[in-house]
Amino acid sequence: MLRIGTRGSPLALVQAELTRAALLAAHPSLGGEGIEILPIKTTGDKVQDRTLAAIGGKGLFTKEIEDALLDGRVDLAVHSMKDMPTFLPDGLMIGAMLEREDARDALISPVADSIAALPQGAVVGTASLRRQAQLLLVRPDLTIQPLRGNVGTRLDKLARGEAAATLLALAGLKRLGKADAATAILSIDEMLPAVAQGAIGIEVRTDNSRMRELVAAIDHAPTSIAVAAERAMLAVLDGSCRTPIAGHAIITGAEMRLRGLIALPDGTESHLAEDSGNATLSDAPELGRALGERLKALAGPGFLA
C-alpha cells in the first residue's frame, strides 16, 4: 500500500486525489497495490483565529506532514506549493509537480464587481499580507481584516456579511468546482500571485529511490521550471509570511518571463521588477536569484527586516 500524506481540507483532499489519479494513470500496476490518502491535521489548520504571520509562517501547513514523511508513516506528501517554506527539511525533496492550474486571484464580493468598485472604506477579509499590500496600494481607504479558514469557510463568512469582499486563489475555486463563486478574475497586473500559486508539489524522501522514480513520471516540466524560478527569487528575499512578496513566471516557447514584487504591509511602498531568460530547469534558479537581488537593491537596506 502506497500512502499519501496531505492536509485534510476539502481542497487538499482534491489535490491528493488528483495526484493519486495521475500516479495510477502513469503506473497502472499501482492499482493492485493500492494508494491510500492519509489526512494529517497541521498546526495551521488547528489555529484559525490568528494570521499565519502571527503564529509562525507558512511552514505550519507542512511540518506535521513532513514529520510523517520522514518517519515513514507516509510514502509521499502532496502540498500546495505556495504553502511550502523556502527551504525543505534535510532528507526531503520535491520530486514532481502536477500541471499548474490558473495562478490568478479571484475577487469575491456581493457588493462590487471589481476592486475599484468597492465602497469607500469597505472591509476586505484576507489573511494574506501579499493581497493586503496590493489592495492598499490602489485602495488605501479599504479596511483589511483577517479572514482565515478553508475555501468553504471563507465563502460562508462572506455570505454572513463579515466582509464586503475577499480574495481567493482561482486555482482552488476551480479544483473545488466553485469557480462560479468568483465575482471577477484579477489579472496579474492587478494582483501579482503568490509564489507557486496554483501548483501542486509532491514531496518525497531523498533516499526513497522507488518513490522518486514513481513521481518523476507525473512531473509537468513547465510547471517545475516556472516554480523553480519563483522560489529561487523568494529564497533570495528570505520570504516569510511577514513580508508581502509576490512572484509569477510565464513560459512562452523557450523563454520565461519572471515578475516579482515586494511591498510594505500597509501598501505605502512597493517595488516591482521583471526579467526574462531561458525556460530550462538549469537556468530557472539563476533567473530567480538575479531578480530577487534586483528587488533587494531597489528596496534598499532594512526593507525586508
Helices and strands as residue ranges (DSSP letters): E 2-6, H 10-26, H 30-33, E 35-39, H 43-46, H 52-55, G 58-61, H 63-70, E 76-80, G 81-83, E 92-97, E 105-108, E 123-125, H 129-138, E 143-145, H 151-159, E 165-169, H 170-175, G 179-181, E 184-185, E 200-205, H 209-216, H 221-236, E 245-252, E 255-263, E 270-278, H 284-299
